[in-house]
Amino acid sequence: MLDVCIIGAGIAGCACARELAAYDLDVMVVEAGYDVSCGTTRANSGIVHAGYDPQPDTLKARYNVLGSRLYPQLAQELGFSYSQCGSMVVAFSDEERPALEQLLKRGNANGVEGLRIIEDPELHQREPNLSPAAVAALWVPTGGIVNPYGACLAFAENAATNGVAFRFNTYVESVRPLEDGTWELSLCDLLAQDANASSKQPAGADRIVGQQPTPTDTVQARIVINAAGLESGRLNNQVSPHRIKITPRAGEYLLLDKAWGGAFTSTIFQVPTKAGKGVLVTPTTGSNVLIGPDAIARDTARELQTTGEGLAGVLEHARRTWEHIPVQDAITNFAGLRSSCLEEPDFHLGEALDAPGFYNIAGFDSPGLTSAPAVAQEYAARIADQLHAQKRPDFNPHRPAPLFFSQLTDEERARLAEKDPAWGRLICRCELVTEAQILAALRSPLPATTTDAVKWRTRAGMGRCQAGFCLPLVAELIARETGCEPWQVRKGWPGSELAVGLRGCLTDLPEVSMGEEAAR
């Protein structure tokens, strides 16, 4: 019997796990993905919104502003990348100026500090690459950028260090109340499911979601937190008469090479439309430039493809902000899915109707990334009071920031390599990632077990060549560290083995040490 079972290891679930870890509670996070942040959290804009956009007196407005204020301290405590670089909402004609005034008024009502409207010459002095057509902007000094995956991982690792259990590759098929007021969750082990599945079937969760799953075991909990993102409506609707309809809304992005990392110093929004905050141009904490997204409703939570039409539309809109976008230096594109309630567009938070002890964090689209820490603090305090739980005197709120070889001086690099030769073995040339960094990810409180998990933790494979050089080296390290065979290493989801069909070839390869291969 768990005290709390959290469904979903995105930013909402992991933030809740970290806050609940401060109490004397038995907590488990159950996640269908192979890692934290496999859903909406991973593929978004990475913006810590200041709070000028949501309608006043909504849950989005309240938690947006509270969450934005928490990020600077959390970044220090947990060692994730965050920068309060500010943001602008730009008007490109006099007809759009009233929209800036409206956002200024709304932001002031929501309690956002420092808002003001700026014009030339300050406008283009701040951002020289901004289109000459820009006439004015709402300047938002408290806007920021964050590595969404890095923040989510930091919450999760700190929670795990403080005793929270995590189960990955585990799909929650159903939730039902028991007579004693607790909850039973029926779980499906995707790795076991994958081992029994036909090789002709799609990989990972696609085999389970939308089909009749085969439960493998159950857990019971006094409290359930439904932070399941795109699956949150399905789970709520199993226990509550108040139905929640989640519509997946795709946002397509392009990522530019780090050579353009200094093109803009703050996040540039256009005047928002009914579809959302619109296409933005923003620096990232990884020194790239991110362009996007659009907002296209899709039928299922598995439609993560980009389209030529969608990317062309993103570029067309972004050229209002940046006339001469260097498209030739786009190193990748991707799509993310928002978990939106279009009919009831506010967050759906709190205990579900007629389901005491079942807490929703549903419809958690923008500004969900920003709001998550504030929601988590409130939930943890409320649940601890409900369960009469006391604060743990041994709770450690700190997590050491990971070391990045690319950010060290030559002297620091030499000292590390002298102590541990793995720091001197370069695995990823584009991002300057060493063997030591990858081993740290493989040995973390929540060990990375796939090449994608390593990529998101270390940036190995995120550079210009997009893992063309380092992928086999990373896979070899995973196989060596975990004791599996090379052909068993997965890219991500179950069924994504990198070397399917090559077993006979790989067993005959000569052994080459990691150091020799990296040196060559």
C-alpha positions in Angstrom: 0.0 0.0 0.0 1.5 3.3 -1.2 0.7 6.6 0.4 0.8 8.4 -3.0 1.0 7.0 -6.5 1.8 9.6 -9.1 0.9 8.8 -12.7 3.3 10.5 -15.1 6.9 11.5 -14.9 6.6 14.8 -16.8 7.3 18.1 -15.2 4.1 18.1 -13.1 4.5 14.5 -11.8 8.2 15.0 -11.0 7.7 18.3 -9.3 5.0 16.7 -7.1 7.4 13.8 -6.4 10.1 16.2 -5.2 7.8 18.2 -3.0 6.2 15.0 -1.5 9.7 13.6 -0.8 10.0 16.2 1.9 7.3 14.4 3.9 7.3 11.0 5.7 5.4 9.3 2.9 5.8 6.2 0.7 5.6 7.7 -2.9 5.9 6.0 -6.3 5.9 7.5 -9.8 4.6 5.3 -12.6 5.6 6.3 -16.1 4.8 4.7 -19.5 7.9 6.1 -21.0 11.4 4.8 -20.8 12.6 8.0 -19.0 11.3 11.1 -17.4 9.9 13.8 -19.7 8.9 11.4 -22.6 5.8 13.3 -23.4 4.6 17.0 -23.5 7.4 18.2 -21.2 10.2 17.2 -23.5 9.1 18.8 -26.8 8.0 22.3 -25.9 9.4 25.8 -26.2 11.3 25.7 -22.8 9.8 29.1 -21.8 9.3 30.2 -18.2 6.3 32.5 -18.9 6.0 35.6 -16.7 2.2 35.5 -16.5 0.9 38.4 -18.6 -1.0 36.2 -21.1 -3.6 34.1 -19.0 -6.9 35.7 -18.3 -7.0 37.1 -14.8 -8.7 35.0 -12.1 -8.0 31.7 -13.8 -5.9 28.9 -12.5 -3.5 29.5 -15.4 -2.9 33.1 -14.3 -2.5 32.2 -10.6 0.0 29.3 -10.9 1.9 30.9 -13.8 2.9 33.9 -11.8 3.7 31.8 -8.7 5.7 29.2 -10.6 7.7 31.8 -12.5 8.8 33.3 -9.2 10.0 29.9 -8.0 12.3 29.0 -10.9 15.4 31.0 -10.0 15.7 29.4 -6.5 14.8 26.0 -7.8 17.5 26.2 -10.5 20.1 27.0 -7.8 18.9 24.2 -5.5 18.7 21.5 -8.2 21.4 22.5 -10.6 19.4 22.8 -13.9 19.9 25.3 -16.7 17.7 28.4 -16.4 18.1 32.0 -17.5 15.9 35.0 -16.8 16.7 36.6 -20.1 13.4 38.5 -20.5 10.9 38.3 -23.3 9.2 40.7 -25.8 5.8 40.6 -27.4 6.2 42.5 -30.6 3.8 44.5 -32.6 4.5 44.9 -36.3 2.0 47.6 -37.1 0.1 50.4 -35.4 -3.0 48.2 -35.6 -1.4 45.8 -33.2 -0.5 48.3 -30.5 -3.8 48.0 -28.7 -3.0 44.3 -28.1 0.2 45.3 -26.3 -1.8 47.7 -24.1 -4.3 44.9 -23.3 -1.5 42.5 -22.4 0.1 45.1 -20.2 -3.1 45.7 -18.4 -3.7 41.9 -18.0 -0.1 41.3 -16.8 -0.5 44.1 -14.2 -3.8 42.5 -13.0 -2.0 39.1 -12.7 0.8 40.6 -10.6 3.6 40.5 -13.1 6.4 42.9 -12.2 8.4 45.3 -14.4 6.1 45.3 -17.5 6.4 48.2 -19.9 6.0 49.0 -23.6 9.2 49.9 -25.5 9.7 51.5 -28.9 12.6 52.5 -31.0 15.5 53.1 -30.6 15.4 50.8 -27.5 13.5 48.1 -29.3 16.2 47.4 -31.9 19.0 48.2 -29.6 18.0 45.3 -27.5 17.5 43.0 -30.5 19.4 44.2 -33.6 18.2 41.1 -35.6 14.5 42.0 -35.0 12.7 42.8 -38.2 12.7 46.5 -39.2 8.9 46.2 -39.4 8.7 46.0 -35.6 7.2 49.2 -34.2 6.8 48.4 -30.5 6.9 45.6 -27.9 5.8 44.7 -24.4 9.1 44.2 -22.5 8.8 41.4 -19.9 11.9 41.4 -17.7 10.9 38.3 -15.6 10.4 36.0 -18.6 12.9 33.2 -18.8 14.1 30.1 -20.6 14.8 26.7 -19.1 15.9 23.2 -20.3 12.5 21.4 -19.8 14.0 18.0 -19.7 16.8 19.1 -17.4 14.4 20.7 -14.9 12.2 17.6 -15.0 15.2 15.3 -14.4 16.4 17.5 -11.6 13.1 17.2 -9.8 13.1 13.4 -10.3 16.7 12.7 -9.3 16.2 14.8 -6.1 13.0 12.9 -5.4 14.7 9.5 -6.0 17.6 10.5 -3.7 15.1 11.3 -1.0 13.4 7.9 -1.3 10.7 8.2 -4.0 10.4 5.1 -6.2 10.1 5.3 -10.0 8.7 2.7 -12.4 9.3 3.3 -16.1 8.0 1.4 -19.1 4.8 0.9 -17.0 1.4 1.9 -18.5 -1.6 2.5 -16.2 -4.4 0.6 -17.8 -7.1 1.5 -15.2 -7.7 3.1 -11.8 -10.6 2.1 -9.6 -11.7 3.0 -6.0 -11.7 0.3 -3.3 -14.3 -0.1 -0.5 -11.8 1.2 2.1 -11.4 4.5 0.3 -8.0 3.6 -1.3 -7.2 3.2 -5.0 -6.1 0.2 -7.1 -4.1 0.8 -10.3 -3.8 -1.9 -12.9 -0.4 -1.8 -14.6 1.1 -3.1 -17.8 4.8 -3.7 -18.0 5.7 -2.5 -21.6 9.0 -4.3 -21.6 7.3 -7.6 -20.9 4.6 -6.7 -23.4 7.3 -6.0 -26.0 9.0 -9.3 -25.4 5.8 -11.1 -26.3 4.7 -8.8 -29.2 5.0 -9.5 -32.9 8.0 -7.7 -34.6 5.5 -6.4 -37.1 3.7 -4.3 -34.5 4.7 -0.7 -33.8 7.2 0.0 -31.0 6.6 0.9 -27.4 3.4 2.6 -26.2 1.8 2.3 -29.7 1.3 -1.4 -29.0 -0.6 -0.6 -25.8 -2.5 2.7 -26.1 -5.8 2.3 -28.0 -5.6 -1.5 -27.9 -6.6 -4.0 -25.2 -3.6 -4.1 -22.9 -2.6 -7.1 -20.8 -2.2 -6.1 -17.1 0.8 -7.6 -15.4 0.3 -6.4 -11.8 -1.5 -3.9 -9.5 -0.6 -1.4 -6.9 -2.7 0.2 -4.2 -2.4 3.8 -2.9 -4.2 6.1 -0.5 -3.8 9.0 -2.9 -3.5 9.2 -6.7 -2.1 12.1 -8.6 -3.1 12.0 -12.2 -0.3 13.9 -14.0 -0.5 11.7 -17.1 -0.6 14.5 -19.7 -2.3 13.3 -22.9 -3.7 10.3 -21.0 -5.0 12.3 -18.1 -8.5 12.6 -19.5 -8.8 8.9 -20.0 -7.9 8.2 -16.3 -10.1 10.9 -14.9 -13.0 9.6 -16.9 -12.7 6.2 -15.3 -13.4 7.6 -11.8 -15.3 10.8 -12.2 -18.7 11.8 -13.7 -17.2 15.1 -14.8 -15.6 14.1 -18.1 -12.4 15.7 -19.3 -11.7 15.7 -23.1 -8.0 16.0 -23.9 -7.2 17.2 -27.5 -3.6 16.6 -28.6 -2.4 19.8 -30.3 0.8 19.5 -32.2 3.5 22.2 -32.3 6.2 21.9 -34.9 9.7 23.4 -34.4 13.0 24.0 -36.1 16.3 24.1 -34.2 19.2 26.2 -35.5 22.9 25.4 -35.1 24.7 26.9 -32.1 26.5 29.2 -34.6 23.4 31.4 -34.3 23.1 31.2 -30.6 23.7 34.9 -30.1 21.2 36.1 -32.7 18.7 37.0 -30.0 19.2 37.6 -26.3 15.6 37.3 -25.2 12.5 35.4 -26.3 10.5 37.1 -29.1 6.8 36.5 -29.3 4.4 38.0 -31.8 1.0 39.4 -30.7 -1.0 36.3 -29.7 -4.0 34.9 -31.6 -6.9 32.7 -30.6 -4.7 29.7 -31.4 -2.2 30.6 -28.7 1.0 32.6 -28.1 2.0 32.1 -31.7 5.3 31.4 -33.4 8.3 32.5 -31.3 12.0 32.9 -31.9 14.1 32.2 -28.7 17.5 31.4 -27.5 17.8 28.1 -25.6 19.9 27.2 -22.6 21.9 25.0 -25.0 23.0 28.0 -27.0 20.8 27.2 -30.0 17.9 29.2 -31.5 14.5 27.6 -31.5 11.7 28.6 -33.9 8.1 27.5 -33.6 5.5 26.3 -32.8 2.3 26.1 -34.8 -0.8 24.7 -33.1 -2.6 21.9 -35.0 -5.1 19.6 -33.4 -4.4 15.9 -34.1 -6.5 12.8 -33.6 -4.3 10.7 -31.4 -1.4 11.1 -28.9 0.9 9.2 -31.3 0.9 11.7 -34.2 4.3 13.2 -33.5 5.4 13.6 -37.1 6.5 16.9 -38.6 5.1 18.0 -42.0 6.5 20.0 -44.8 3.4 22.2 -44.8 3.6 22.7 -41.0 7.3 23.6 -41.0 6.9 26.0 -44.0 4.1 27.7 -42.1 6.2 28.1 -39.0 9.0 29.7 -41.1 6.6 32.0 -42.8 5.3 33.3 -39.5 8.7 33.5 -37.9 10.0 35.7 -40.8 7.9 38.5 -39.4 10.2 38.4 -36.5 13.5 37.6 -38.2 13.5 38.4 -41.9 16.6 36.4 -42.9 16.3 33.1 -41.0 19.4 30.9 -41.9 17.3 27.9 -42.8 20.4 26.2 -44.1 21.6 25.9 -40.5 18.6 24.1 -39.2 20.1 21.0 -37.7 16.8 19.2 -36.8 13.0 19.6 -36.6 10.5 18.0 -34.2 7.0 18.1 -33.0 5.5 18.1 -29.5 1.9 17.6 -28.4 0.1 19.8 -26.0 -2.4 18.3 -23.6 -5.2 20.8 -24.2 -8.9 21.0 -23.1 -10.2 23.1 -25.9 -13.8 23.1 -24.6 -12.7 24.1 -21.0 -9.3 25.8 -21.6 -8.2 26.4 -18.0 -6.2 23.9 -16.0 -8.2 21.1 -14.4 -6.7 20.8 -10.9 -7.8 19.3 -7.6 -9.7 16.3 -6.5 -11.9 14.8 -9.2 -15.7 15.1 -8.7 -17.0 12.2 -6.5 -13.5 10.8 -6.3 -11.9 11.9 -3.0 -8.1 11.2 -3.0 -7.8 11.3 -6.8 -6.0 14.5 -7.7 -6.0 15.8 -11.3 -3.3 17.8 -13.1 -5.1 17.7 -16.4 -5.3 20.0 -19.4 -1.9 21.1 -18.4 -0.8 22.9 -21.6 1.0 26.3 -21.7 1.9 27.6 -19.1 2.1 24.2 -17.5 5.9 24.0 -17.5 6.0 27.3 -15.6 3.2 26.5 -13.3 4.3 23.0 -12.2 6.4 23.9 -9.2 3.7 26.0 -7.7 1.0 23.4 -8.2 3.4 20.8 -6.7 4.0 22.8 -3.6 0.3 23.3 -3.0 -0.6 19.6 -3.7 2.2 18.3 -1.4 1.1 20.5 1.5 -2.6 19.5 1.0 -1.9 15.8 0.7 0.5 15.8 3.7 -2.2 17.4 5.8 -4.8 14.9 4.5 -2.5 12.0 5.4 -1.3 13.5 8.6 2.3 13.3 7.4 5.2 15.1 9.0 8.2 16.8 7.4 11.3 14.6 7.2 14.2 16.1 9.1 16.7 14.4 6.7 15.2 15.7 3.5 17.9 17.1 1.2 16.5 19.8 -1.2 19.8 20.0 -3.1 21.1 18.2 -6.2 24.6 18.8 -7.5 24.6 20.4 -11.0 26.0 18.0 -13.6 29.4 18.9 -15.0 29.6 19.7 -18.8 33.0 19.3 -20.4 32.1 22.0 -23.0 31.6 24.6 -20.2 35.0 24.0 -18.5 38.2 25.8 -18.9 41.2 24.0 -20.4 42.8 23.9 -16.9 39.7 22.4 -15.4 39.5 19.8 -18.2 43.1 18.8 -17.7 42.7 18.4 -13.9 39.6 16.2 -14.4 41.3 14.0 -17.0 44.3 13.6 -14.8 42.1 12.2 -12.0 39.9 10.2 -14.3 41.0 9.3 -17.9 37.3 9.0 -18.9 37.2 12.8 -18.8 39.7 12.9 -21.6 37.9 10.5 -23.9 35.7 12.5 -26.2 32.5 10.7 -27.4 30.5 13.5 -29.0 32.5 15.9 -31.1 29.8 18.4 -31.8 28.8 19.0 -28.2 32.2 18.0 -26.5 30.7 15.2 -24.4 33.1 12.8 -22.7 32.9 9.3 -21.6 32.8 10.4 -18.0 29.6 12.4 -18.5 27.9 9.5 -20.1 29.0 7.1 -17.4 27.6 9.6 -14.8 24.2 9.5 -16.7 24.3 5.7 -16.7 25.0 5.7 -12.9 22.7 8.4 -11.8 19.9 8.0 -9.1 17.7 7.3 -12.1 20.0 5.6 -14.6 19.7 6.3 -18.3 19.2 3.1 -20.2 18.7 4.2 -23.8 20.7 6.3 -26.2 17.9 9.0 -26.2 18.0 9.2 -22.4 21.8 9.7 -22.6 21.3 12.3 -25.3 18.9 14.4 -23.3 21.1 14.2 -20.1 24.5 14.9 -21.7 23.7 16.5 -25.1 25.6 13.6 -26.9 23.9 13.5 -30.3 22.3 17.0 -30.1 24.9 18.8 -32.2 25.2 19.5 -35.9 25.8 15.9 -37.0 22.8 14.7 -34.9 24.6 11.6 -33.5 26.2 10.5 -36.8 29.5 10.0 -35.1 28.7 9.3 -31.4 25.7 7.0 -31.5 27.6 3.7 -31.7 30.0 4.8 -29.1 27.2 5.7 -26.7 25.5 2.4 -27.4 28.7 0.5 -26.7 29.0 2.3 -23.3 25.4 1.4 -22.4 26.0 -2.2 -23.3 29.2 -2.4 -21.3 27.7 -0.6 -18.3 24.4 -2.5 -18.1 25.7 -5.9 -19.2 23.4 -6.3 -22.1 24.3 -7.3 -25.6 25.0 -4.5 -28.2 21.9 -5.4 -30.2 19.7 -5.0 -27.1 20.5 -1.3 -26.7 17.4 0.7 -27.4 17.1 4.2 -28.8 14.0 4.8 -26.6 10.7 3.0 -26.5 10.6 -0.8 -26.3 10.9 -2.1 -29.8 13.5 0.5 -30.8 16.6 -1.6 -30.6 19.3 0.0 -32.7 20.7 -3.2 -34.2 17.7 -5.4 -34.9 18.6 -8.1 -37.4 22.4 -7.7 -37.0 23.0 -10.2 -34.2 25.1 -12.5 -36.3 27.2 -9.7 -37.6 27.8 -8.1 -34.2 28.8 -11.3 -32.5 31.7 -11.6 -35.0 33.1 -8.1 -34.6 36.6 -7.8 -33.1 36.7 -6.3 -29.6 37.9 -2.7 -29.6 38.4 -0.7 -26.4 36.5 2.4 -25.8 39.6 4.5 -25.5 41.1 3.2 -28.8 37.9 3.8 -30.7 37.5 7.3 -29.3 41.1 8.1 -30.1 40.7 7.1 -33.7 
